[in-house]
Amino acid sequence: MRVPGALCGPQRSFTSPERVPILRGLAHRMSSSRQRLRGSASFLAGGWLGLGLLLFTMSLQAATFCINYSATPDVAALQAYDLSILSPEARVEVAALRHNGHTSIAYLSVVEVAKDASYRAEVTGLKIPLLGKNDVWHGDFADVSHPAWTDFVVNTLAARAAQRGYGGFFLDTVDSVELLERQHPLRAAAFRSGMVRLIKALKAKYPDHKIIINRGFPLLAQLTGAVDGVLVESLFRKFDFADKRYVAVEPEGTQWLLNILRTVTQAGLPVYVVDYVSPADLAQAETTAKRIAAAGFVPFISTVELDGKFLAPRPTPLGGAAPAVPPTTSRPVAQPALQPPALPPLDPVAPASPRPVEPARGMSGPILPGEVPRYVLTLFGNQDPDVEELVRWPIDSGMAQVAQMPLEWLGYEVDYLNVHQQALPATLDARYAAVVLDRYLHLPKGAEGAVVDWLIAQKERGRKIIFMGELPFNEAPQLARLLKALGCEGTGQSARRATGLQKRVESPRLKFEAPTSLTSGGFRDLRAPAGSEVLLGLTASEGVQFDPLFIAPWGGMLLDPYALFRRPDLDELWMVDPFYFFHAALGRVELPVPDTTTRDGARIFFSHIDGDGFRHSSSVEPGRRSGELIVERIIKKYPFPFTVSFIEAEVRGLVVDQKLGDTELLTRQAREVLALTKVEAASHAYTHPFYWNPGDRTVRDYKRANLLLAEPLNHTGVDLQREIAGSIRYIEQELCPPGKRVKIFLWSGNCRPWPDALRIVRELGIENMNGGETAMSRKRPSVTRVSARALPWADELQVTAANENENIYRERWAVSGDTVAPFFGGFVLAQDGFERMDTPRRLKPVNIYFHFYSGDNLASLNALTRLFEWAVRQELHSLTASEYAGIVRDARATRIIRESATRWVFTNQGRLRTFRLPKSAGVPDLAASRGVTGWRAVGDSVYVHTDGSSRVELSLATSPEAHLRLEASTAEITFSRLATREATFTVRDVRACQVTLAGLPPRATVSIVVNGQRSSSQSDPEGRLRLELPNEAKVEVRL
């Protein structure tokens, strides 16, 4: 167990039957040997058995624990356990974990100083004697009898961990005291006394911190009250370093260790056991965990690296009350000191304390026992010489354009791998349920054989394989080999001639948005394997048969040109139902879906404004600015929160056509907007880049990179730090009132930010948004116009807008030579889109996204007004843009664990709080669930509400016992009590709230207290109670 370094190495040459590295990820330590323990301190014969009579404190009683010594542990994975042992230097929010009911303890090496330890120079500087080396792991033995060593461990190493919020310490290398004794036998007593003194000093300084030691059996009798648990490894299974494989521990070694551990448990100390099993043998891992638990110990099964592969056991429910809702702040994120062009020196401002924004680590982190695999890996990419056809990033793939949204709705998250830039992983993470070959995929020359081998291997491991668009194989032998492995018939080659096409099979699942269109283009000699559900089967007069759409036991095919119909305006319509196809092709898995459209039973609403046009002169009221009218007629008028961004250069009057006096006027008006409590501050960059990377394939669409600034400020490139961090710093220091911070960055121009830009935003601790092409309406009635909610860019994540802005809805753009005046009122079509995206499936929240230039003319302002008038009549739960972005990010990170057909566990950061189920799955049994506040049936779905806990346990039943529950709330609602017949909660919003409670007896009299005012009401015939509440209220309801 060592600070991360070489995680594998030779075993110690001891005679112990269980010679496996004991939790070695931090200090590369091996376990004590059986022979050494027998010869030390008359271990079994000389009074140590009396340990069973000692009264050890039983304050640490974790039902489950895990170990992860990686630099960046997966927070969601940790939260599934009661206790975790981590590196003290791990990049993780320990305090937030503790707030959510999880205990994390820090690794400390109390005898050995690893050669690569970060504190090694400090030890040398303190002149602490080093008394020799560990010949296996090459660390140095500290003189544990020296007072300076005790002081350093207790007041430096432990203090640093405690300051970070760790709730205890795991003391490794305790057993190395015996190695010191062997090398310096005359000092054996001093070494033992020194180690006992160190552990007692640690407990004395941190009495509320838990201490678990690595073995140290000979010392336990002297540590009464100072130790809270013992940890050992390799009780039943171990890693054999000589043969480099996972094997069983010899029965003699198991029995010897069992005898010792039973004595320890009789003394009142909990015992934690780590065994090692191959990650490919999950059945063995589960069996081993059950054997350990049956012996009375707390089990954890992992791989020998201890880097986050949690194999078993399945996490069990935590005891006690549900944890509180996580706070909205965490560690400060320092902003870089910038000197932007023409920006006068600004006083340093302490950065906000934002909640950390996690990167899009789709392929990292272990799968938890029982976790439902819900990631889909898309193979994409080409090397088209025409830059407009080049597919380099996921945003340009067919998956992102038309298929990711249906997969998200079904509960899947999509990752991407560009086969021209990345190698196929030899071992694909177990969280991947399927592999999809993108419709625009071109395989690298010479790689087809390897791709076929890899796909066949994935199929044999049980992953689904889906082909979209084309079969991207030019080498006939390789295609034939793949089709044979898949059980398909035919050559798979394009037919030389295909005439007189007839439908042999046409499923009712076709004609989803457009009728089936038969064309000989793309016709292949290909038939589905036996046992498939053929959705469309064609026969040519030449006798060739083609099944372009089918669902097979291993996945399916969705081949062009029979899946999508392309209109003359290039919009596409689905000919097959994509929701049905993907659900069936992925195995018809029914799971609770992390839902980003709904909060507390009501559809989410948010509105965000790009800063463009804030400076414009409006034709609606000559002499006034467009921004001024938007503030007056929209922001102040309508009872919603608004996320408002500004372009720094425009507010500061730096754009080439701005007039004298603009700076003072616009600065004052911007400050007035941001002073409104319901306005969230955002940045829309410094110079509004039209593209974010000069290598982007859309660059040719723009005449220049950004706004033209007045000389000598003008520049043609895009300085990412200046555009992002610099503009945020300006807005916070010059425009925001004291204490208000920028919460989100809204992309400008082509909204294709590339990884470097996304990384800067994330590291500043704020969210990002914009991009996507959601603009469904009666003119564009297809779900292909409903975009993915987020797009991965390498390890970063771009959150897309939930609906397009008014720019996309404009008709008859005014260009040189036009004789018809443009019409700017097309934004009214967004209302139609919002309604279409609510039924028969709720695909998106309501997002009114616009620019300040909607105040330029009456048509655009009227269209915007009409949308908000519609919105106030709807039952909506309003959020800010940054809150929605956080929900999307949390949805991607949510882990779903199936404990049984009716019991599920969810872990995340508590931002995503809604899960959607089909009605056929049943409804929540609140009495048997934890973290669940209620549910609401809408159409064929049940929306389950949670309370923001990082771990939620959902129990389903057909007819659960009656229990008071939340059905819907238009405001943020927090329950302090939710019992069978009574509830206490608070609500808060910018407008009056509507709360509906259910689960009451029909027509029951209910006592209600709102802000201290008592009244009574009656539930309706269905047992519902509808409350009209002020925008802030504390409410008590009792039968």
ZAVEX-748993 format. One record per residue (C-alpha): x, y, z; residue in one letter. Coordinates in steps of 0.2 Angstrom, whole numbers, plus 5000, padded with zeros to 4 digits. Example, Ala and Ser with C-alpha at 12.3 -4.5 7.8 and 13.67 -1.06 7.14 Angstrom:
ZAVEX-748993
506249785039A
506849955036S
This chain:
ZAVEX-748993
500050005000M
501050154994R
500850324987V
500450294969P
502050224960G
502450054953A
500849964957L
501549794953C
503049704959G
503849544966P
503049464981Q
504049464998R
505049315000S
504249265016F
503649095021T
501849165023S
500549065013P
499649235009E
501149325002R
500149464992V
500449644993P
499349715006I
498349864999L
499949914991R
499350054980G
500050184991L
501650114999A
501949944989H
501849845005R
501649665007M
500749575021S
501549515037S
501949325036S
501249185047R
502949135052Q
503449305058R
501849325068L
502049155076R
503749205082G
503349375089S
502849425107A
502249255111S
500849295099F
499649155102L
500349075118A
500849215128G
499349315133G
498849395116W
497349285117L
496849395131G
496449525119L
494749445118G
494449515135L
494949695131L
493549815127L
493949905110F
492850045105T
491649995091M
491450165084S
491850115066L
490549995059Q
490550015041A
489349895032A
490449915016T
492149985012F
493250004997C
494950054992I
495550164978N
497250234977Y
497050314960S
497450504958A
495650544954T
494450424962P
492650404954D
491550504967V
489950414962A
490850244964A
491450294982L
489750354987Q
489050174985A
490050125000Y
490050175018D
491950195020L
493350225008S
495250215010I
496050344998L
497750424995S
497950585005P
498350674989E
496850614979A
495950744969R
494250724977V
493150824987E
493250735004V
492150855014A
490750845001A
490850655003L
490750665022R
489250785020H
488350655010N
488650525024G
490150435017H
491750415027T
493450435019S
495050395028I
496850435022A
498250315019Y
499750345030L
501450245029S
502050245047V
503650145045V
504250155027E
504650315017V
504450264999A
505750324987K
504550424977D
503550494992A
503050674990S
503750715008Y
505350625007R
506350785006A
505550845022E
506050685031V
507850715026T
507750895031G
507150845048L
508650725050K
507550585055I
508650425054P
508350305040L
508850135046L
508950025030G
507949985015K
506549865011N
507349754998D
505749714989V
504949894988W
506549994990H
505850115003G
506750165018D
506350115036F
506150265047A
506750255065D
505050245073V
505750265090S
506350435086H
505250575093P
505450675077A
504650535066W
503150535078T
502950715077D
503150725058F
501750585055V
500550655068V
500850845065N
501250855047T
500650705037L
499050675047A
498750855049A
498750885031R
497450745028A
496350805042A
496350985035Q
495650905019R
494250835028G
494750655030Y
493850565044G
495250445049G
496850365045F
497350195038F
499050155045L
500050045033D
501749965035T
501449945054V
502049765051D
503749835045S
504249855063V
504649675063E
505849695049L
506649835059L
506849715073E
507649585062R
508949715056Q
509249795073H
508749655086P
509449755101L
508249895098R
506649785095A
505849845111A
506150035107A
505450005089F
503849935096R
503650065110S
503950195097G
502550125086M
501350115100V
501750285106R
501450355088L
499750275086I
499250335103K
499850515100A
498850505083L
497250455092K
497550585106A
497650725094K
496250665083Y
495050575095P
493550585083D
494550515068H
494550335065K
496150235064I
496250065055I
497949975055I
498649855043N
498849695053R
500049745067G
499349595077F
500749595090P
500449775095L
498549765097L
498549725116A
499449885119Q
498249995108L
496649975118T
495550125113G
496750185100A
496250075086V
494550065077D
494849925065G
496049805058V
496349765039L
497049615031V
497249545014E
497149385005S
496049275016L
495449165002F
496049234986R
497749314981K
498849374967F
500349264963D
501749374957F
502849234952A
501549164939D
500649334937K
498949264940R
497549264953Y
497449104963V
496749034979A
497649054996V
498248885002E
497048815015P
498348815029E
498548995027G
496749035026T
496448935042Q
497849015051W
497249195047L
495449145051L
496049095069N
496849265072I
495449365065L
494149285075R
495149325090T
495249505084V
493349515082T
493049435099Q
493949585106A
492649705098G
493649765083L
492949755066P
493949665053V
494149725035Y
494749595022V
495349635005V
495549484993D
496149494975Y
495149414960V
495349434941S
494149564934P
493549444921A
492949324935D
491549424943L
490649264949A
492249214959Q
492349394966A
490549384972E
490749204979T
492349264988T
491449414996A
490049305002K
491349185010R
492249335019I
490549405025A
489949235031A
491549225042A
491049385050G
492149515042F
491849665030V
492349605012P
493149704998F
493649614982I
494749704969S
496249684958T
497949694965V
498249874958E
496949944970L
496650074957D
494750084958G
494049914951K
492749874963F
492249694959L
491249644975A
490249644985P
488649734979R
488549894990P
487249865004T
486050005010P
486850135022L
486150145040G
485350295048G
484450445041A
484650495023A
486050625021P
485650805018A
485650885001V
487450924996P
487951104998P
488251214982T
489951264986T
491651174988S
493451214986R
494051384979P
494651374961V
495951504958A
495851604942Q
497351654933P
498051824934A
497751904917L
498152074909Q
496852084895P
497152214881P
496552384886A
495852324902L
496452434916P
497252354931P
495952274942L
495952234960D
496152054964P
494551974968V
494451814978A
493751684966P
492051604970A
491951444978S
491051344964P
490651164965R
491951064955P
491451034937V
491950854933E
492650804916P
491750694904A
492650534909R
491550414900G
492750264899M
493550284916S
493050214933G
492550044938P
490849964936I
490049924953L
489349754957P
487549754950G
487849914940E
486849924924V
488049954909P
487350104901R
488750174890Y
488750154871V
490450174862L
490250244845T
491650204832L
491750354821F
492950464810G
493550484792N
494950564783Q
493950654769D
495050774759P
493550894758D
493650984775V
491751004775E
491550814775E
492950784787L
492250694803V
493550724816R
492550764832W
490950684838P
489950834834I
490050794816D
489650614817S
487950534812G
487750474830M
487750644837A
486650714823Q
485250594824V
485450454836A
486150504852Q
484650594858M
483550434857P
484850334866L
484950474880E
483050464882W
483150274884L
484450294898G
486150274889Y
487650384888E
488650394872V
490550394871D
491550414855Y
493150344848L
493950414832N
494750254824V
495950364814H
496650444830Q
496350314844Q
496750134845A
495350014849L
495449964868P
496149794871A
494949784886T
493349884885L
492649954901D
491249844908A
490049994909R
489949984890Y
488349894885A
488649914866A
489649964851V
488950074837V
489750094820L
489350274814D
488450304798R
489950414792Y
491350294798L
492750254786H
494050124793L
495850164791P
496750064777K
497449904783G
496449904799A
494849804794E
495549644800G
495949704817A
494249794818V
493349634813V
494349534826D
493849664839W
492049674835L
491949484836I
492749484853A
491549614859Q
490049504853K
490749354862E
490849454878R
489049494877G
489049674870R
487849724857K
488449784840I
487449904830I
487849954812F
487250124807M
487150194789G
488450084780E
489449924782L
491150014782P
492149874775F
493049874758N
493949704760E
492649574755A
493549434765P
493449534781Q
491649584778L
491249394774A
492149344790R
491149464801L
489449424793L
489849244796K
490249274815A
488649374816L
487549234808G
487049344793C
486749264776E
487349334759G
488949424754T
488549594761G
489149664745Q
488249794735S
487149714722A
487649754704R
485849764699R
484349784709A
482649814700T
480849794704G
481049804722L
479649724733Q
479349734752K
479549554758R
479349614776V
478749784783E
478549804802S
477249914809P
478750004817R
479050084800L
478250244794K
478750334810F
478950504802E
479050464784A
478450324772P
479650194767T
480550244751S
481250104740L
482750144731T
484050034723S
485450134730G
486350044744G
485549884740F
486549734747R
486549544746D
486249534765L
484949434776R
484649444794A
485249294805P
484049164812A
483049234827G
483049414821S
481649534821E
481649594803V
480849774802L
481149794783L
481549654771G
481749684752L
481849574737T
482449624720A
481749544704S
483549474701E
483149364717G
484349464728V
483649494746Q
484149634757F
483649664776D
484249834779P
483349854796L
483349714808F
483549674827I
484749524830A
485149434846P
486849524845W
486149694841G
485549744824G
485749854808M
485050014803L
485650044786L
485450184774D
484550234764P
483050144773Y
483150214790A
483150404786L
482250504772F
483150664767R
482050814762R
482550934748P
483051054762D
484250924769L
483150894785D
482950714788E
481450614794L
481550444802W
480650304793M
480950184807V
480550214825D
482250244833P
481650234851F
480950054847Y
482450004837F
483850054849F
482849984864H
482649814856A
484349814848A
485149844866L
484149704873G
482549784879R
483349834896V
482049924907E
482950034919L
482650194929P
483150324917V
484150484923P
482950614917D
483550794913T
481850864907T
480850854924T
481150914942R
479950864956D
478550814944G
478550974933A
479451004917R
481051104919I
481051284912F
482551394910F
483051544900S
484751614894H
485251764884I
486751784873D
487551954875G
487352004856D
486352154853G
486452234871F
487152384863R
485952394848H
484852544845S
483052474845S
481752524832S
480352484844V
480652634854E
481952754845P
483252824856G
483252664868R
484452514867R
483852344863S
484552274880G
483652404889E
481952344882L
482352164885I
482652204903V
481052304905E
479852204894R
480552024897I
481752004912I
480852114924K
479052074918K
479051884919Y
479251784935P
480751674930F
482551664934P
483651724919F
485451684914T
486151834906V
487851854897S
488851994891F
490152024878I
491552114886E
492152214871A
490352274867E
490052334885V
491652424886R
491352514869G
492852434860L
491952374844V
492452474829V
490752554826D
490352604844Q
490052784849K
490852884862L
489752864878G
489352684875D
490552624888T
489752724902E
487952694897L
488152504894L
489152474909T
487752554920R
486452464911Q
487352294913A
487652324931R
485752354934E
485352194926V
486552094936L
486052174952A
484352084950L
484251944962T
483451824949K
484751854936V
486251734935E
487851804928A
488651734913A
489951774900S
489851774881H
491751804879A
492851954876Y
492751974857T
491351854853H
492351724843P
491451664828F
492451504828Y
493551434842W
494951344833N
495651394816P
495751204812G
493851184813D
492951134797R
491651274798T
493051414798V
492651444779R
490851504784D
491551664793Y
492451814786K
493451844802R
493751754819A
492951884830N
492152054832L
493152194824L
493852304837L
494452484836A
496252514833E
497452474841P
496552344850L
496052244835N
496652064834H
496251924822T
496651764832G
495651684847V
496551694863D
495651564874L
496251624891Q
495851804886R
494151764879E
493551644893I
494551684910A
494851864905G
493051904901S
492451814917I
493651914927R
493052074920Y
491152034922I
491451984940E
492552134945Q
491652274934E
489852224932L
489252104946C
488752164963P
489852114977P
489751924980G
488951884963K
489951764952R
489851704934V
489151534935K
489151484916I
490051524900F
488951534885L
489851484868W
489851614854S
489851594835G
489851414829N
489751344847C
491151214843R
492351254858P
493551104856W
494351024871P
495651164876D
494251294878A
493151174887L
494551134899R
494851314904I
493051334908V
492951174919R
494551214928E
493751384932L
492451284941G
490951344931I
489751264918E
489651284899N
488251294887M
487651324869N
487751224853G
486551084848G
485251114834E
483651074843T
482251164833A
480851054831M
479251124825S
477851104812R
479051154799K
480351034805R
479350894813P
480650764815S
481550704831V
483150724821T
482950904825R
483050864844V
484950864848S
485950774861A
486050854878R
487950854879A
489350814867L
491050744873P
492650824866W
494050714871A
493950714890D
492850864891E
490950894890L
490051024880Q
488251044887V
487051094873T
485651214873A
483951124875A
483251234861N
483951344847E
483851534848N
482851654838E
484251664825N
483751494818I
481951534817Y
482151694806R
481451694789E
482051774773R
483751834779W
484152004771A
485651984760V
486452084746S
485152094732G
483652044742D
482052134738T
480952054751V
481152124769A
481651994782P
480351924794F
480951914812F
479451844821G
479851664817G
480251624835F
478451594839V
478751424831L
479751374846A
478051354856Q
477551224844D
479151134846G
479051144865F
477351054864E
477950924851R
479350884863M
478250854877D
477150714869T
477150564867P
478850574875R
479550714885R
481150744876L
481750914882K
481451044895P
480751214890V
482251324886N
481851504879I
483551544873Y
483851714864F
484951864861H
484752044866F
484452094848Y
482752024850S
482352194856G
482952264839D
481252264831N
479352234835L
479152064827A
480551984836S
480052064853L
478252014850N
478751834846A
479751834862L
478351904872T
477151774865R
478351634871L
478451694889F
476551724889E
476351544885W
477651484898A
476851574912V
475251474909R
476151304910Q
476651204925E
478551224925L
479951204937H
481151354934S
483051334935L
484551434930T
485551384915A
487051334926S
485851224936E
485251134921Y
487051104914A
487451034931G
485950914930I
486550854912V
488350824918R
487650734933D
486550624922A
488050564913R
488950524929A
487450434937T
487750254942R
486250134942I
486349974952I
485049834951R
484849744967E
483249654962S
481849664949A
481049794961T
482449874970R
483749994963W
485150104970V
485750264961F
487250364965T
487750534959N
488150714965Q
486250744969G
486050874955R
485050744944L
483550714955R
482250634943T
482150454937F
480950394924R
480150224923L
478850144912P
477150124921K
477349934920S
478849934932A
477749984947G
477750134958V
478950184972P
478650114989D
479150264999L
479150165016A
480450045009A
481450174999S
482750305004R
482950474997G
481350464987V
480050604990T
478750554978G
478150514960W
477050564946R
476250464932A
476350564915V
475750464900G
476550294900D
477950354912S
478250374930V
479350514936Y
480150474952V
480750624963H
482250614974T
482850734988D
484650774981G
485550634991S
487050564983S
486450394986R
484550344983V
483750174986E
482150144976L
480950004980S
479549974968L
477849894971A
476249864961T
475149934976S
476249994990P
475450055006E
474750225007A
476050355011H
476050545009L
477150594994R
477550734983L
476750734966E
477350894959A
478151064964S
478451214953T
479751274966A
481351204974E
480651104988I
481651035003T
480850905015F
481350905033S
480050775037R
479050655026L
478050525035A
476550425031T
475350555037R
476250715039E
477650815031A
478650975034T
479551065019F
480051235013T
479851304995V
480751444987R
480551524969D
480551694961V
478651674959R
477151604969A
477251414970C
476051264967Q
476351104976V
475350944974T
475450814988L
474650644985A
474450474994G
473150545006L
471450465010P
470050534998P
469150685004R
470250685020A
470350845031T
472150905032V
472951025044S
474051155035I
475251285043V
476051405030V
477351525038N
476551505055G
474751535048Q
473651385052R
472151325041S
471351165035S
470851095018S
470250935010Q
471050814999S
470150774982D
469350614977P
471050544972E
471850584988G
472850744981R
473050904990L
473451054979R
474351204988L
474551384982E
476051454991L
477051614992P
478751614983N
479551575000E
478651465013A
478851345027K
477451225026V
476751085038E
475450965033V
474650835044R
473150725043L
